């Protein structure tokens, strides 16, 4: 489902149909964003810009909300420059980075509107129990692998959930739709 405010409708009306689409995925930790990003990228021939992968190259632990916001702003600025380069190559992209904050999503939408680039916001959701199961499996898998990892415990999950601001204008994708009866 998609509900569009008049401001968001104006953004969609100004898109250039000849431009490649930017898919902005938002959602809480372990909601299925990265899995959906891979599916979407394969279907659309898109490049995935993963904030999590970039952040893992730079950080190996959470350093609090202020530092998190600063890093996300830097990543966002970098991604916006990449979007323009990808447009020149006619390559769609999937922004896979949670986009927990409404202002960060609005910035991408404004940027795309200013450059007449189609942008689709997709809120990837799943049921709470599914998220916890996914996170537990993810942490177990990463703990067994060599290299840098970002393990998320229950306390961190609760903190990250408090930071998430649900979008008002987005497609909603339930990543665990097969479990809708939960």
N, C-alpha and C positions, 0 to 999 in steps of 0.2 A: 504494500500500500504506500501511497505517496500523497502527502498533503503539502501543498505549496502555498506559502504566503504570497501576497502580491509582489513584494520585493524579490523573492526568489523566482517568481514567474518571470519578472523582467530580466533577470539574469539568464534564464533559459531562452528567452526570446531573442537575446542579442547574440547567441552563439552562431558561429560560422559552421555550416554543415560540412565544409571541406576541411575543417581542422580535426585532428585526432582527439579523441575523448580522454579526459583525465578522470579516473575512477578513484575517489577518495573513500577509503574504508575507515570506518570508525567503530569502536566497540571496546568493551572491557577486556581485561586480560583473559586469555584462554577461551574467547568466544568463537574462535574459528577464523579470524581475519586472515592469517597467513595461509591457511589451507585454501580458503576461498580466493585469495590473491593469486595463488598458483593456477587454480582452475580458470579464473577470469583471464589471466595473462595468456594462458594457452588458447582459450577460445577466441580472444580478441587480437592475438599477436602483439601483446603489450609487454612493456618492460616493467618489472616490479622495482619500485624504489622503497626499500625497507628501512624505516627508521630504527627498528630494533637491531637489525644487522649492523647498521652504522654505529649505533650507540654501543653495541658490544665491542666494537673495535676501539672505542674511546674510553669506556668505563667498565668496571667489573663489579660495581655495587651501586645501590641507590644512595644518593647523597642529599636527599631531602627535596621538598617541593620547589624551592627557589632555584636550586641548581638544575633540577629536572626541567623546569620551565625554560631556563636559559639554554640548555642543550637542545631542547625541542625547537626553540626559536632559531637557533643556528642551523639545525638540520632542515627546518622549513625553508629558510633563506636559500640553502644549497639546493633543495628540491625544486624551488621555483625557478632557479637558473637552469636546472636540468630539464624542466618542463618545456621551456622555450627552445632548448637545443633539440629535444625530441620532436617538437612540432615542426621544426625545419626538416627533419628526417621523415615526417609523417608517421611517427610511431606513437601509438597510445601508451599511456602509463597508468599503473596502479600504485597509488600511494598507500602503503601498508604500514601504518604507524599509530594506530589507536585513535589519534586525534580526539583526546579526552576533553579538550577545552573548546567551547563554542567559538571563542575569538580566533583560535587557530583555524578552525574550519571556515569561518567567515573570511579570513584573510585569503585562503586558497580560492574560495568562490569569487571574491572581489578581483583577485589577480587574474583568474581565468576569464571573468566577465570583461575586464579591461583589455584583455588580449583576444577576446571573441573565441575563447577556447571552451568547448563543451565540457562541463564538469558534472559528474554524477556522484552524489553522496550516498553511500550505502552503509547502513547501520547493521553490522553483523552481530546478531544476538544468539543466545542459547539459554537454556534453563540453568539455574544455579547449580544443581547437582551435576550436570554435564560439565560445567566449567571446572568444578572441583575435581572431578575424575580426570579431566584432561590435564589439569595443572599437576596433579599427583603423578600421572604417567609421564608428563614432560620432565618434571624434576627428576624422576627415577632414571629416565633415559639420559638426560644430560649429566647426571652424577656419574654414570658409568662411562662417559666419553671423555677423552683427553681434551684439553684446551680450555679456553675461557668460557664461562657460563654465567648466566644470571638466574639463580634459583630464587623462586618466589614462594615464601611461606604464607601461612594463613594471615599473619599480622600485616605483611606487605600487601597481600591481596585486598584486605579490608581498607588499607590506606589508599591504594590505587583506585579502588571502587569509589571512595569518597571524592577523589579528584575528577571522576568522569561526570561530564555534563551531557545528559542525553540530548541528541539533536531534535530540532523541531521539524525540519524539512528534509526528509531522507527516505530512500527506499529502505524497507526493513527486510532483512534476510535472516531467517531462522536457520542457523547452521546445524541444528539438531532436530529439524522438522519431523524426521522419522520417529522421534521420541516425544512428539507433541502431547501425547496422553499423560505425560508425567505430572 
